[in-house]
Amino acid sequence: MKAGLSYCTHLIYGYAAIDDDDYHIEPVDKKLDLDKGKSQYRAVAELKRSFPGLSVILSVGGYEDKEDEEKYFEVLEKPERRTKFINSVSTYLKLHGFDGIDLAWQFPPQHEKYETTSLSSIWHKIKKTFGSGVDSKAAEHRDQFVALVREIKAVLRADGKLLSIAVLPHVNSSVYMDIRQLMPYVDMVNLWTADYRTPERSPQKADFATPLYYEYPRLEFQNTEYTVNYWLQHGAEGQKINLGIPTWGRSWKLTTDSGLSGVPPLVADGPGPAGPHTKTEGLLAYYETCVKLVSPTNPKAPAGMIRRIADPSKRQGTYAFRLPDTKAGESEGLWVSFVEPETAGYAAAYAKMKGLGGVALLDLGLDDSRGICDGSKFPITRAAKLNL
């Protein structure tokens, strides 16, 4: 971890949760974070001794806080609940030595509905995930989030603490983010420009997970360019925006119906097998992907290996795949869309070209910390830093 931090100005540690009944901030895992357990909060805060210029920020929300997700709306809807939450944050940051708070607020992600037509068009619908139907109070929740940010900034400013917000994947900024009103109160906005397509959301269609630019026939807003432009065009200050660069890949299982080319989008059969370390179907850390890549000089991919296909256009990203070997009795292949040092460099160069404040590595722990891939530690983080 320390080798990776040498490239960083801020470390955001996640996630903290919100208490279901009292609306105060609390750990997701007390045995991991608190001093009565493994003291992870203390260990993270003490990294500043080794890196004096590093700011360590605690993130609340994300997708780890799974208990009664409605509470993220409940906190917003009552001023007294916002005050209770804000006061607990102020106390919590001082108690554990954090330099600020990151609001990775759990707004409902957009859901997709695909309709196959002769033009391969895709129709998109917004649904509320906390139950059924659409969020009928979306406009109110947007304004209430501005109020929360304004109120928490007033307290943190007096404490000399930082405030950032994280825009989680698939949260519709046009619905929940009043960008022009938010910007005066935040020090940073971390755009999670990742997971535009995942096997959970689109199990039967393997495609680029983190494209930099739009390419037909995909949804026009499922790419980094659209996300960044939307924020800039609606009042965001470029220097406060950090472009998210994931250190993981998304994988799908291929079948005999997937075709022979491997060129996406292509027919798939759900998420690929879980990696040995991440243990999550459809997700592979970079170091779990790189060890599967066959040598470019090998004309045939050995069993279990996948062949890398580069992205000379610098627009969509790198992928690798293996078709089912029917002669060997194999019924499933594998297709992976992943970020590697080369594509991370493209993304960082894009952030620099757009005048953004920097990049946010998502997440540092899934980069190659041991140099398994090419002998260098944290190669994705390093490539991003060198291209800023």
C-alpha positions in Angstrom: 0.0 0.0 0.0 2.7 2.5 0.9 4.4 2.2 -2.5 1.1 3.2 -4.1 0.6 6.1 -1.7 3.8 7.7 -2.9 1.8 8.8 -6.0 -1.2 10.1 -4.1 -2.2 13.4 -2.6 -5.4 12.0 -0.9 -6.4 8.6 0.5 -10.2 8.0 0.8 -11.0 5.1 3.1 -14.4 3.5 2.8 -16.8 2.8 3.9 -18.5 4.1 7.0 -22.3 3.6 7.4 -25.3 5.5 8.8 -27.1 4.1 11.8 -30.6 3.0 10.8 -32.4 4.5 13.8 -30.3 7.4 15.1 -28.8 8.6 11.8 -25.3 9.0 13.1 -22.1 7.8 11.3 -20.7 4.4 12.3 -18.4 1.7 11.0 -19.6 -0.9 8.6 -17.4 -3.4 10.3 -16.5 -2.5 13.9 -14.2 -5.5 14.3 -12.1 -4.2 11.4 -12.1 -0.5 12.0 -12.2 0.3 15.7 -9.4 -0.1 18.3 -11.3 -3.0 19.9 -10.8 -4.8 16.7 -8.1 -4.5 14.1 -7.7 -0.7 14.5 -8.0 0.0 10.8 -9.1 3.6 11.3 -6.0 4.2 13.4 -3.7 2.5 10.9 -5.0 4.5 8.0 -4.8 7.8 9.8 -1.2 7.1 10.9 -0.1 6.8 7.3 0.2 10.5 7.4 3.4 10.0 9.5 5.0 8.3 6.5 3.4 10.7 4.0 3.2 14.1 5.6 1.5 15.7 2.6 -1.2 13.1 2.4 -4.8 13.9 3.4 -6.8 10.9 4.7 -10.5 11.2 4.2 -13.3 8.9 5.4 -16.0 7.9 2.9 -19.6 7.3 4.1 -22.1 5.3 2.0 -20.9 3.6 -1.1 -22.5 0.2 -1.8 -21.2 -1.4 1.4 -23.8 0.0 3.7 -26.7 -2.4 2.9 -28.8 -2.0 6.0 -32.1 -0.2 5.2 -30.9 1.9 2.3 -34.0 4.2 2.6 -32.1 5.9 5.5 -30.1 7.9 2.9 -33.3 9.6 1.9 -34.5 9.8 5.5 -31.5 11.7 6.5 -32.0 14.2 3.8 -35.7 14.8 4.4 -35.6 16.2 7.9 -33.3 19.1 9.0 -33.0 17.6 12.5 -31.7 14.3 11.0 -29.2 16.2 8.9 -28.0 18.1 12.0 -27.6 14.8 13.9 -25.7 13.2 11.1 -23.4 16.3 10.6 -22.6 16.6 14.3 -21.7 12.9 14.5 -19.4 13.3 11.4 -17.6 16.3 13.0 -17.0 14.3 16.2 -16.1 11.1 14.4 -13.4 12.8 12.2 -11.7 14.4 15.2 -11.9 11.2 17.2 -10.2 9.0 14.5 -7.9 11.6 13.0 -9.4 11.9 9.5 -8.9 15.1 7.5 -12.3 15.2 6.0 -15.4 13.3 4.8 -16.4 12.0 1.4 -20.1 11.6 0.7 -20.6 8.6 -1.5 -24.4 9.0 -1.1 -26.6 6.1 -2.0 -28.9 7.5 -4.6 -30.9 5.0 -6.7 -28.8 3.8 -9.7 -30.3 3.8 -13.1 -31.7 0.6 -14.4 -31.4 -0.5 -18.1 -33.9 -2.2 -20.3 -32.6 -3.5 -23.6 -34.9 -3.9 -26.6 -33.4 -5.6 -29.6 -34.3 -4.0 -32.9 -32.9 -4.0 -36.4 -30.9 -1.0 -35.4 -29.7 -2.6 -32.1 -31.2 0.4 -30.3 -31.3 0.5 -26.5 -33.9 2.1 -24.4 -33.2 3.4 -21.0 -35.4 3.8 -18.0 -34.8 5.2 -14.6 -36.2 3.2 -11.7 -36.1 3.5 -8.0 -34.1 0.6 -6.5 -35.3 1.0 -2.9 -38.6 -0.7 -3.7 -40.6 -0.4 -6.9 -41.4 2.5 -9.2 -39.8 5.9 -9.8 -38.5 8.2 -7.0 -41.5 10.6 -6.9 -39.5 12.9 -4.6 -36.4 13.1 -6.8 -36.4 16.9 -7.1 -36.9 17.3 -3.3 -34.0 14.9 -2.6 -31.8 16.8 -5.0 -32.4 20.0 -3.2 -32.1 18.4 0.2 -28.7 16.9 -0.8 -27.6 20.5 -1.6 -28.8 21.5 1.9 -26.8 18.7 3.5 -23.7 19.6 1.6 -24.0 23.3 2.5 -24.7 22.5 6.2 -21.9 20.0 6.6 -19.4 22.3 4.9 -20.2 25.1 7.4 -19.2 22.8 10.2 -16.2 21.2 8.5 -14.8 24.6 7.5 -14.7 25.6 11.1 -12.9 22.4 11.9 -10.4 22.8 9.0 -11.7 19.6 7.4 -12.2 18.7 3.8 -15.5 17.7 2.0 -15.7 15.7 -1.2 -18.6 13.9 -2.9 -18.4 10.7 -4.9 -20.8 10.2 -7.8 -21.3 6.5 -7.7 -21.7 4.4 -10.9 -25.2 4.7 -12.5 -26.4 7.6 -10.3 -28.2 9.9 -12.7 -26.5 13.3 -12.1 -29.3 15.1 -14.0 -31.8 13.8 -11.4 -29.9 14.0 -8.1 -27.0 16.5 -8.5 -27.7 20.2 -8.7 -24.1 20.8 -9.8 -24.1 24.6 -9.9 -25.4 24.7 -6.3 -23.1 22.0 -5.0 -19.8 23.3 -6.3 -19.2 26.2 -3.9 -19.3 23.8 -0.9 -17.1 20.9 -2.0 -13.4 20.6 -2.2 -13.5 17.7 -4.7 -15.9 15.7 -6.8 -14.8 12.2 -7.6 -16.6 10.9 -10.7 -16.8 7.1 -10.6 -16.3 6.8 -14.4 -16.4 3.1 -14.2 -18.7 0.1 -14.6 -20.8 1.7 -17.3 -21.6 -1.9 -18.3 -21.3 -4.9 -16.0 -22.4 -8.5 -16.1 -24.9 -7.9 -13.2 -26.6 -5.2 -15.2 -26.3 -6.8 -18.6 -25.7 -10.5 -18.1 -26.4 -11.5 -21.7 -24.3 -8.8 -23.4 -20.5 -8.6 -22.9 -19.2 -5.1 -23.7 -16.6 -2.5 -22.8 -17.0 -1.7 -19.1 -15.2 1.7 -19.0 -15.2 3.3 -22.5 -13.6 6.7 -22.8 -15.8 7.9 -25.7 -19.2 7.1 -27.2 -19.5 4.5 -29.9 -22.7 3.3 -31.7 -24.9 1.3 -30.9 -24.3 1.9 -27.2 -26.1 4.3 -24.9 -24.8 7.8 -25.6 -24.2 8.6 -21.9 -22.4 5.3 -21.0 -18.9 6.7 -21.4 -16.4 8.9 -19.6 -16.6 11.8 -22.1 -20.3 12.2 -21.6 -20.0 12.2 -17.8 -17.2 14.7 -17.7 -18.9 17.0 -20.2 -22.2 16.9 -18.4 -20.6 18.1 -15.1 -18.5 20.8 -16.8 -21.5 22.1 -18.9 -23.7 22.3 -15.8 -21.4 24.4 -13.7 -18.7 22.2 -12.3 -15.2 23.7 -11.8 -12.8 21.5 -13.7 -10.1 21.8 -11.1 -12.4 20.3 -8.5 -13.2 17.3 -10.6 -11.3 14.0 -10.3 -11.7 11.4 -13.0 -12.2 7.9 -11.7 -10.0 5.1 -13.0 -10.9 1.6 -12.0 -8.2 -1.0 -11.2 -10.5 -3.9 -11.9 -12.0 -5.6 -14.9 -15.5 -6.9 -15.7 -15.9 -10.4 -17.0 -18.6 -12.4 -18.8 -18.9 -16.1 -19.7 -19.0 -16.8 -23.5 -20.9 -19.7 -25.1 -20.9 -21.2 -28.6 -23.5 -18.5 -29.5 -21.0 -15.8 -28.8 -19.5 -15.9 -32.3 -15.9 -16.2 -33.3 -14.5 -12.7 -33.4 -14.7 -11.7 -29.7 -15.4 -8.2 -30.8 -18.0 -6.6 -28.5 -20.9 -6.3 -27.9 -21.4 -10.0 -28.1 -23.7 -12.7 -26.6 -22.8 -13.8 -23.1 -24.1 -16.0 -20.4 -23.8 -14.1 -17.2 -20.8 -13.1 -15.1 -17.4 -14.8 -15.4 -16.0 -16.9 -12.5 -14.9 -15.2 -9.4 -11.2 -14.4 -9.0 -9.2 -16.2 -6.3 -8.7 -13.0 -4.3 -11.7 -10.8 -5.0 -14.1 -13.7 -4.8 -16.8 -11.9 -6.8 -18.3 -13.3 -10.0 -17.9 -10.9 -12.9 -15.1 -8.9 -11.3 -11.3 -9.4 -11.5 -8.6 -7.2 -10.0 -6.0 -6.1 -12.4 -3.5 -8.6 -10.9 -6.1 -11.4 -11.4 -6.5 -10.5 -15.0 -2.9 -10.0 -16.1 -1.9 -13.5 -15.0 -4.5 -15.0 -17.4 -3.0 -13.2 -20.4 -1.3 -15.4 -23.0 2.0 -14.3 -24.4 1.5 -12.3 -27.7 4.0 -14.7 -29.4 1.9 -17.8 -28.5 -0.4 -18.6 -31.4 -2.8 -20.6 -29.3 -4.1 -19.7 -25.8 -3.4 -22.5 -23.3 -6.3 -23.8 -21.3 -7.6 -21.2 -18.9 -5.7 -18.3 -20.6 -7.2 -15.3 -22.5 -5.8 -13.3 -25.4 -5.4 -9.5 -25.0 -6.8 -7.2 -27.7 -5.3 -3.7 -27.5 -7.1 -0.4 -28.1 -5.1 1.6 -30.7 -7.9 4.1 -31.0 -7.6 5.0 -27.3 -11.4 5.2 -27.2 -13.0 2.1 -25.8 -10.4 0.2 -23.7 -8.6 -3.1 -23.7 -10.3 -6.5 -23.6 -9.2 -10.2 -23.6 -11.1 -13.3 -24.4 -11.1 -17.1 -24.9 -13.8 -18.8 -26.9 -15.2 -22.2 -25.7 -13.0 -25.0 -27.0 -15.7 -27.3 -28.2 -13.1 -29.9 -29.4 -11.9 -30.2 -25.8 -15.4 -30.4 -24.5 -15.4 -26.9 -23.1 -18.8 -25.3 -23.0 -17.8 -21.9 -21.7 -15.3 -19.2 -22.7 -14.4 -15.9 -21.0 -14.5 -12.3 -22.0 -12.9 -9.5 -19.9 -13.0 -5.7 -20.3 -10.2 -4.3 -18.1 -8.1 -1.2 -17.3 -4.3 -1.7 -17.6 -1.4 0.8 -17.3 -1.7 1.8 -21.0 -5.4 2.6 -20.8 -5.0 4.3 -17.4 -2.5 6.5 -19.0 -5.0 7.4 -21.7 -7.6 8.3 -19.1 -5.2 10.5 -17.1 -4.1 12.3 -20.3 -7.7 12.9 -21.1 -8.3 14.4 -17.6 -5.3 16.7 -18.1 -6.6 17.7 -21.5 -10.0 18.6 -20.1 -8.4 20.7 -17.3 -9.6 18.5 -14.5 -8.0 18.5 -11.0 -6.7 15.0 -11.3 -7.7 11.3 -11.2 -9.1 9.0 -8.5 -7.9 5.5 -8.5 -10.7 3.1 -7.8 -9.6 1.2 -5.9 -5.9 1.2 -4.9 -6.0 -2.2 -3.3 -6.9 -3.9 -6.6 -3.9 -2.5 -8.5 -0.9 -4.8 -8.7 0.7 -4.0 -5.3 3.3 -6.8 -5.6 4.5 -6.4 -9.2 3.0 -9.7 -10.4 2.1 -8.4 -13.8 5.3 -6.7 -15.1 7.6 -6.4 -12.1 6.5 -2.9 -11.2 4.3 -2.2 -8.1 1.1 -0.3 -8.6 1.5 0.0 -12.4 -1.9 1.4 -13.0 -1.5 4.1 -10.4 2.0 4.9 -11.6 0.9 5.2 -15.3 -2.0 7.5 -14.3 0.4 9.8 -12.3 2.9 10.0 -15.0 0.3 11.1 -17.6 -1.1 14.0 -15.5 
